[in-house]
Amino acid sequence: MEQKNSFQDQIPNNHCFGCGPQNKQGLKIHSYWNGENESVCSFTPQPHHSAGPLHFLNGGIISTIIDCHCVCTAIAKGYQMRSREIGMGETVWFATGNLDITFLKPVPIDSDVKLIASISEAKDSKVMLSCELFSDGDLCCQGTVIAVKVPNKWFESRS
């Protein structure tokens, strides 16, 4: 069953740099379920995402896409645990409580990357995930994320 809309496209009021469809300058990643507790994401680096060496992807961009892919997966899981579609009813928000990245090898900037996030624990208040980043079939980075439930008021507009 092919999913039409990514998690990010269904999360209301998402202005995040890494995953927010409402951020015009953002990375605009898209995550989809690949089983009950696993999600996938692909990202196409652009030349301006380079590290010091122009042929490698910047570590901050790598960290951002791992973080955003995992947090959006936690949000999707939060809705799933409440038996609701993403974006339906009261908004479910998670944010990064902890992010740990291990860089195993440089990520070429001229190839798409694939991220696979796996949920190891899901509770109402937090979701624990691990993520692997692949480029050209090689495992280049691993990350772990603890996503914590946050109140909706965090996302209210400030005037």
DAUR-V764488 format. One record per helix or strand of 3 or more residues. SS is the DSSP state (~ for helix, > for strand). FROM is the first residue (numbers start at 0). LEN is the number of residues. If there is no record, write none. Layout:
ss->(SS	SS)
from->(FROM	FROM)
len->(LEN	LEN)
This chain:
ss->(~	>	>	~	~	>	>	>	>	~)
from->(6	29	37	46	58	93	111	125	137	151)
len->(4	4	7	3	23	10	11	10	12	4)
